[in-house]
């Protein structure tokens, strides 16, 4: 179905359907979008990994696995794009949640954009959000460190008008900030109300899963379909994991970086992740050997924590699936699962404790150790650590690079679509190679809801939607996609064409690179010198995209023209 040619029912009519006497139960599908944070391309078993993810495996085996689906390279920009159907700059979050005082970089979700929840709510859907928001400006306060540590209290974490419940969601339980202590999270709210204390044994992943399942129980009793956005903060650092989950992986990673990466690649080969391609593993980005690593115990434990955090997410998704099943909603619910960016190379233990959103003590006053020298094993609440680049390179197998980069390791996400009633028998269990992007989630939701994307909303002129519906893919495996998909984040630039070419420019002082993704899925061979005409064509297309999508002016170049 071509969404752009579809005759949409008026929003006013749709919103009254459930209230009309004698009208049958609304049979439009429920929609659940599940987003995880900083998970690599190959972390899931169904994408080649060793982490135990039986519930996601089941969704993949009975749904569609996308191999060429993209995010924006970073957490909050991806969230803005996913929820609005716009590129992140158009939605106001070209970088992070701080105001850089240029149109594409305001640090808060723009009022010239609408969210999926705002549109679907007007179309007769109930809406629920659980988890991490991270698309509202969060200015620093004088007592920021004490605030982070739960030693002082403020009623708001951002302007209330920018909270989820004021952007279309009927309910929200979760965090406003981007990074939190998993055992006692900062910025936890119920709607607009801060949650001042959490019970003993609290863990965000478990709490978010429990709440999502409870919301499904509640929403299933209604005669309306529902839209749920379930945004886990896992497995983003800090490496906080439950002991019983870490125990599963205590010996898994003692063999080291190279062994795990090679094993993942072999499984990807065997499952045919990239069709009949036989040589798609990029060279490892580091020359050091595991056997010469003086901190093997720490590094193996760090990856075990990462695996444990993903494992717990999968357990939570099992809860969600079971809630749908016991309420008779599973068959007519579309579940979309993806990651906001590639695995992160960040070494958060080198950051300043107390900086921005990083606590330095627990509520009880215990010091949080940032183990710069890997002197304390990660996992418990009293540590604050991350994986680092070597494990990130493994997590993003077979690709190079990681979060915040516009190479495939930064922007390509595993994406699973599951919908028993709506995905054709022929497409179930397939790998789909269609290019897609998180901007397509809005269009897909509107297509299924028979909802109209507005040109005006609450007095604002709304920027035209960039995304295109994935529904045709569910039916036939194909669709008319994007001629180009663009990327920019902190001067990391890229553009992908519908014929499989990609350009990358990793920084202002770098030259454009050119890759043929049809024959070089992992960007091993820069063809810029061999195909100068193709490079020129792609660079010009990038310039047009950047101009149209509010990438320029950059915050540092407000009064300067855009140059290459």
N, C-alpha and C positions, 0 to 999 in steps of 0.2 A: 504493500500500500504506500502510495506517495503521500506523505504527511502534508506537504505544501498544497496539494490539490484536494485534500479532504474537506468535506463540508462539516464544520464543527457545530454541534448543538449550542445554542446560546447558553452562556454561563447561568443566567437567571433561571432558565428552564431546568438545567441539570441540577441545580441546587435544591429544587423543590421536589425532585422525583420521589425520594423516600417518604415525603409527607402526604402524597396524593393517595386518597383512599382507593383501594382496589388494585393498586399498581404492585406488581410482583417485586420481590426482593431484587435490588440492584445487582446485576450480574457482572458488572465491570470488575476486573481483577484487582485484588489487593497488590500493593507494590512495597517491597522492602529493599532499600538500598543499604548495603553493609560496607562500610569503609574501615580499613585498618591503616595503621600509621607506621611508615618506615619499614614495611615488609618487602623483602627482595623478591625478584622474579621467580626464583627457583626454590623458595622456602617451603612451599606446599608439596606434598607427595604427588599430587596430580599435575605438577609442573616440574617434577624431577627430584624433589627434595626428600629428606629422610625424616622430617618432623612428622609426627603422627597426626594426621588430619582426616580421620575417617568420614566425618560429616561433610566437609568440603569435597572430599573425593567423591562421595555419593552424589552431591549436587552436580559435580562436573561430569560424572559418568552418565547421568541422566539428563544433562543439559548441554550447554555449549561452552567450550573453552575458547576464548579469543586469544590469539597469539600476537596480534598487532594492535593492541589497545593502549591508549596513551593518557597520561596525566600531565600536569604542568611542571613537574620536577620538584615541587615543594608543597608542604602541608597546607597552609592557609590559602595560597592561590588555587590549589586543586579544589578545596572545599567551596571556594567562591564560584569556580567554573561549574562544578558538578551541580550545585544548587540553582544556578541561574541560566544555564545553557549558553553562557557568554564566555569569551576568553577573560582571564583573570583581570587584565588591565581595564577592560570594559566594565567589570564588576567592581572596580575600585581597589583591588588588592593585587597590584603588580608585584609587590614584594611581601612585606610582612605587616603586622597589625600596628604599625606606627605611621602617623600622618607625615608624608613627605611633600605635601602641599602642591602636588600636581595631579591632574584629573585621574590618571590611571594608577595613582599610588597614594590614595587617601587612607589606607589602612583599615577601612570599615566598609562593609558591603554597601554598595551604592543604592540610593533610592531610585536611580534610573534603571535599576534591574529588579525583576521579580523573582521570588524563589519558587521552586516546585510546590512547596507547601502552600504558598499564597494562591497560586493558580488552582491547584487541586482542591483546596478548601472551598474556593468559590464554585467549583464544579461538583460539589456534593460529597467530597471525601472527608472523612475524619483524618486528622494528621497528628503524628506523634514523633518526637525526637528523643533519642537516648544517646548520651555520650558527649563527645568533644565538639565544641562549637568553633572557636579559634578564627572567627572572621569578624571580630569587632575590635576597634581600637582599645588598647589596654594601656593607657598612659601610666608612667611610673609615679610613685608617691614618695613623699619624704620618709615615711616609715616602711618602705617597701620590704626590707629584710624581715622586720618583725612581723609584718603582715603575712608574708609568705610562710613564716614559721608558726602561724596561728597564735602569736603572742599579743596581737592587737586585732581589732575587728572593724570592718567597714561594711555598710549595707550593700554596696554595689561594687562590681568588678569592671564594669564598663557602663556606658550610657544605656539605661534600661531600654530605650527605643531600639537598640541593636541586639537585644536578646532574642533567642529563637521564638519565644512565645509572642513576640511583636514583629516577627517576620513570617507568620503564617502557620506556625505549629500550635495546635491546641494545648499540648503539654510538652514540657522538656524536663528531663532529669539528667544532669550531667555537669560538665565543667565548661567554663567560659574561656579560661586560659589554655595555652597550648601544651605546656609541660607541667606535670604534677607528680607528687609522691603517690604511688599506687595504693599505699596502705592508709593514707590520710590526706586525700587530695585537697589542694587549694582551689578555690573558686567553684566549689560544688554548689549547685542550686537546684531547687524545685521551682520551675517557672521563673519568677522574679525573686524568690525568697532564698537567701543563703542558708545552706545547711551547716550549722555551726559545729556539730559533732557527728562522728560516725561510730557505729558499734565496734566492739572488739572483734578482731578477725576480718575486718573490712578489706576488700581488694577490688579495685575499680572494675576489672574485667568481669568478675563474678557479679558485682552489683549491677553493671549495665546489662548483662545477659538476663539476670533475674527480672529486672524491671521491664526489659523488652518482652519477655515471656508473659509477665503480668499484664502489660498493655495489650498484648494480643488476646488474652483471655477477656479483657474488658471490651476491646473494640469488636471482637467477634460476636458479642451479644447485640450489637447494633445492626440495623438493616442497611447500613451504608458500607461501601468499601473503604479501606484505609490505606494511607501512605505512611510508612515508617522509615525514618532515617536513623540507622544504628551506627554510630561513629565511635569505634573503639579507639582508645589512645595507645593500645598495645600494637606492636612491640617497640614503640618509641622509647628511647632512653628516658629515665634511668633504668638500668637492668634490675627491676624488681620482680621477683617471681616467687611463687609458692613452693615451699620445700618439696612437697610431694611431686610437683611437676618437674623440678630440677632433677630429682632423683632418677627419673626416667632416662635422662640424657647425660648422667654423670660420667659415663665412659665413651659416649658416642663420638666426641670431638677430640679425644686424646691422640688420634692419628694425624690431626693437623689440617692445615689449609689446603694443600695440594691434593691430598687423598679425598677429602670431602668434595672438592670442586670437580675432580675427575669422575668421581662416582655419580655426582649429579648429572654431569654431561652424558655419561653412558646411559643413564635412565632416560634422559631426554631423547637420545638417539633411538633407544629401544621402543619408546612410546610413539615415535614419529611426530614429535612436537612441531618440527618445522618440515613436515612432509618427508621427502626422500633425501633431504640435505644430509650430507655425511661429514661435513667439515665446517662447523659453525661455532667452535669454541675459540674465543679470543685468547690471546696470550695472557697468562697471569701477569698482573701489573707490578709484581714485586719479585725480586731476585733472591730474597732470603729463603732459607729452608727451615722447615719446622724442626728438624732434628738439631738445628743450631739455635733454636729459640730459647733464651734463658727464662722466659716466663710462660712456659707451656701450661702449667697448672692453671694460672689465672686466665689465659686466653681460652683454654678448653672450657673452663667454667663460664666465661662470658658468653660463649656461643651456646652452651647448655641453657643458660638463662634466657637467651633470645628464643631458642626452640621451645622452652617451657612456656613462655609468654604466648607464643603462637598456638601451642597445644591447648592452652586454657581458652583462647578465643574459639578454637574449633569446638571445644566442649560446650561453650556458651551458645554457639550456633546450633549445636545439637538440641539445646533447650528450646531455642526459637522454633526449630523444625517440629519438635514434639508438641509445642503449644499450638502450632498451626494444625498439626495432625489431629489432636484431641478435640479441636474446635471445628473440624471439618473444613478447614480453609486452605489446606496445603495445595490441593489440585489447582485452585484458581488464584494462586499467589505467585507473582513474579518476584524472584529473589535475584538481585544483582550484587555481586561481591567483587571488590577491587581494593588496591592499595593506593595511597595518596602520592607516593613517589617510590623510587627505588630505595634499597637499604642504605642507611646513613653511614658515612665514613667519619662522622664527627667524633671527636674525643672530648666528651663533655667533662671528664675529670680535670681537664686543663682550663676549664672556665672558672670564673670567679664565683665562689659560693655566695649566695644572696643576690646575685646579679639577675635583673629582669624577672624571670619566673623560676629561679633555681634556689630552693631553700637550703639552709645550712644547718638546721637542727630540726628534730622532731617536736611535736607538740609538748612532749614530756621533757624537752630540754636536752635530749641526747644529741651529740654532735654527729652530723652526717659527714662521713669521710669521703673526700674526693681523691681516690687513690692514683695520684699522678705517677707513682712508681709501681703501681700494681701490688701494693703491699697488703691490701685487704680484698678478699674474694667478694665478687658482686653477688647480689641476690636479696639480702635483707634490706629493711627500710633504712638502716644506718649507713648504707653505701650509696654512692652516686656515680655511676660509671656507664660507659657505652662500649660498643663492639670495636670501633676503629676500622680503618680502611681495608685491612687484609681480610677480615671476615666479611665485610661489605662486598668485596670483590667476589667472594664465594657465594654469598646470598643472591647476588645478581647474575649468577651463571645463566647463560654463556656470555653475557655482555661485559663490556668495560664500564668503569666508572659507577657513579652512585648518585644519591640524592643531591639536588641543586645543580646537576650537570644535565645538559641536553643531549648527551649521548644516550644510547638505548638503556644503559644501566640506570640512568636517572629518571627516564620518562616512560618506559614501557612497563605496564602493570599486568599481572595475571588478572583476567576478568572472566568470571563465571556467570552465566545466565541460566536460571532454572525456572521452569514454569510448565508443570505437567500438562495443563490444559492448553497451553498456547504455543509451545514449541513443537513443531511437526515431528513425527516419528522418524523421518529421514534425517533430521538434524540432531537428534538426541545422541549424545556421546561423541560428537564431532569436534575437531579443531577448526576454528574459523579464522581465515587469514585476512578478513576485511579490515582495513584501517578504521579505527574508531577512536573516540576521544571522550573524556568526561563531559564535554559540552553536549554530547548526544543523549545524556540521561534525561534532561528536561524534555526534549522532543519525544523521547520514547514514552515517558510518563503521560504527556499530553495526548499522544496518539492513543494510548490505551484507555485514557479517561474520557476521550471524546471532548477534550477541553480546548479552548481557544486561547492562544497566546495573546496577551493584551498589548495594545499600542499605548494605552494610558493606564495608570494604576495609582489611585489615591493622589491624584493631582500631578503626577509626574509623567513625562514622556518617556516611554520605555524603549530601550535600545533593542533593535530587532534581534531575534534569536539567531545564534550561529550554529547550533546543533541540528542534527538530522536523526530521525527516528531509526532505531534498531529493529523495529517490529518486522520489516521485510526479511531480515536475517533469520529471525525465529521461524519464519514460514518456509523460506526457500534457500537460506544460506547466503543470499546475495542482496545487495541494495545499491542504489546510486549514492555513493559516498561523497566525501569532500575532495575537491580538486587539489587543495592544499590544506595542511594542518600546520599551524605556526606555533613557535615556542620562543619565549624570552624570560629569563630570570637572572637579575643582577648581571646583565650583559652576556650571559650565556644564551646563544641564539641557535635556532634550528628551524628547518622547514622540510616537511615530507610531502611528496606529490603522490597522486593516485596511480602513477605508473611505477612506483617503487624507488624513486630517487630521493636522496636526503642530503641536505647541506647542514653543516655544523660550523659555528664560529665560537670557540671556547674563550671568550674574552675580547676586550676592545683592541688589544694589540696583536691578536692572532689573525691568521688568514682563514678564509673560508675553506672548508674541506667538503669533498663530494663523495658520497657512497651510493652504491647500487644495492639496496636492501634485498632485491630479488635473488641476487647471487652471493650476497655478503651480509648475512643477517646480523652479524656482530661487529660490523664496521671495522674490519681488519685492513682494508685496502682503500686508501685515499686516492680517488681518481680525478682530482681537480686539474692536474696537469694534462691528463689524457683527453678530457672532455671539456675544454674551456667554454664552448658554446652552451653546453648544458648547465655548467656552473653559472654563467652569466644570466641565463634564463631563470634559474632558481633564485639567484640573488635579487633580481628585479622583482620576482614574485614575493620574496620576503619583504622587500621594501614597501610594496603595496599593502601587504598584510599588516605590517607594523604601523603604517600610517593610519589605516582604517580601524585598527583594533586598539588604539590609544596607548600603544607601547611608547610612542613619543608624544610630548617631550619627556625625556628622562628627568628625574629630580635634579640632577647635576647640570642639566642643560636647558633650563627653563627658557632662557633667552637666546638659545643657540639653535640653528637649524639641524635637522637630522642628517648625519653624515655616515658614510661607510669608510 
